[in-house]
Amino acid sequence: MDNFPGETLYAVKANDSPKAVAALFNAGIRHFDVASATEVRAIADLPGAVMHIMHPVKSRKFIAEAYFDYGVRTFSLDSDSELDKILAVTGNAKDLTLVVRVACPSTYSEISLEGKFGAPWSEAPGLIRRARQNSNMLGVSFHAGSQMMCPVGYGQVLRTVSQQIVRAATLVDIVDVGGGFPSRYPGMEPPALDAYMDEIRGAFDKMAVGYTCQLWCEPGRALVAEAESVIVRVDARRGDTLYVNDGAFGTLYDAAHCKWVFPTRAYASDGEPMRGREKAFDFYGPTCDSADYLAGPFMLPESIDEGDFIEIGNIGAYGRVMASHFNGCGYYDEVVLEDEPMLSMYGEEAAATSMKAAL
């Protein structure tokens, strides 16, 4: 919020924990990207919160509930049929903020979001013009992928979006750069967030938009990745493989399906920190499914064994929200702490503290 030159919308899908949302609200976040009726109902309890539905495809029931029951006025879309749907459900309302999402590549992201959403180059200008005719405020948005590792990606897309606005020959009130801002994980060390802000600011200043045009972003991961750890128990050791009691169907989805490595710390069965020479381990989760596998490598003391514990850090983004109760698993005790995250994007002091703790 201090560094982004515009409005920050928290993407609730990244972590819907009431404690996480309350912490963000108390820090000054007032705008929220919501994608379901459940998220709308939860955020509606926050006084003064402004909700924006940035999901480009919605059911008619969801649109009606959001608009008529909860006062939501911002709706994203990426097709003529979705625009028709929004207008029909809201009775051609004159107070809509419509945001046209355009397609873009995920060249610099660790998780590609290409293909599912976004109006293609050939259709975007016409859709922008039509949305302009039916909106109180008009925006154009994109999403260049999750865990963007190179700031220049935002500048490249913003220059393309500027060309589409020129081709549409209309004014826009909002440019939304979406999410994708990165967090730190072992093996993934993105540039400082200042570099992303500078790239966005420079490209936005050169866009074909009026001086009153607003700039939005929709961070999720970057705001909450550092907020949570999960502590797992080692139930068995077989060579360099540890069988632990959370995994691919729990909070460790990204570690399994995206093959990401998360920071780890080991504790003996009595709770004392474990020291000594480390080696690489892989994990199996607690379910009967052989896909419940985390390749790692997770660096842990070579003496670790059954009954010991492992803290797996920086799982605050898409950890708890992806966890299921498959095989009767996925139930957690929750404790609130005020210590430093294991890895941090926010300042040299925080990063140094996290690294010292990890060592």
PEDA-V380713 format. One record per pair of residues at least 24 apart in sequence whose ideal C-beta (glycine too) atoms are under 6 Angstrom apart, sorted by the first residue. I is the first residue (numbers start at 1). GAP is how many residues later the second one is. Records with the same first field share a line. If there is no record, write none. Layout:
I=GAP + GAP
This chain:
1=27
3=194
4=193 + 213
5=196 + 210
6=209 + 210
7=24 + 209
8=209
9=24 + 43 + 209
10=213
11=168 + 207 + 209
12=27
14=206 + 207 + 210 + 303
15=209 + 301
16=305
20=204 + 207
33=185
37=25 + 28
40=26 + 30
44=26
56=45 + 61
60=29
63=26
64=25
73=24
76=25
78=39 + 40 + 41
87=47
95=41
96=39 + 40
97=40
98=33 + 37 + 40
99=40 + 42 + 77
100=27 + 28 + 31 + 40
101=40
102=40
104=38 + 40 + 53
106=38 + 39
108=40 + 41 + 42 + 45
109=36 + 37 + 38 + 39 + 71
110=37
111=34 + 35 + 36
112=33
113=30 + 32
124=40
125=39 + 42 + 43
128=40
129=39 + 41
132=38
137=36
138=34 + 35
139=35 + 37
140=32 + 35
141=35 + 37
142=36
143=35
144=36
145=35
146=34
147=35
148=32 + 34
149=41
151=44 + 45 + 48
154=45 + 46
155=44 + 48
158=45
162=45 + 46
165=43
166=42
171=39
172=37
174=40 + 42
175=40
176=40
177=40
178=40
179=39 + 40 + 41
181=38 + 41
183=38 + 39 + 42 + 162
184=159 + 161
185=75
186=75 + 77
187=74
193=152
221=96
224=92 + 93
225=89 + 91 + 92
226=88 + 115 + 118
227=89
228=87 + 88
229=82 + 84
230=82 + 85
231=78 + 80
232=78
233=76
234=72 + 74
236=70
237=68 + 69
240=41
241=41
242=39 + 41
243=41
244=39
245=41
247=38 + 45
248=37 + 44
249=38 + 75 + 77
250=73 + 80
251=64 + 68 + 69 + 72
252=42
253=69
255=39
256=38
259=36
262=50 + 52
263=50 + 79 + 80 + 95
264=34 + 36 + 46 + 48
265=46
266=34 + 35 + 38 + 44
267=42
268=40
269=38 + 39
274=27
276=25 + 27
277=25
286=43
287=39 + 40 + 42
288=39
313=29
314=28 + 29
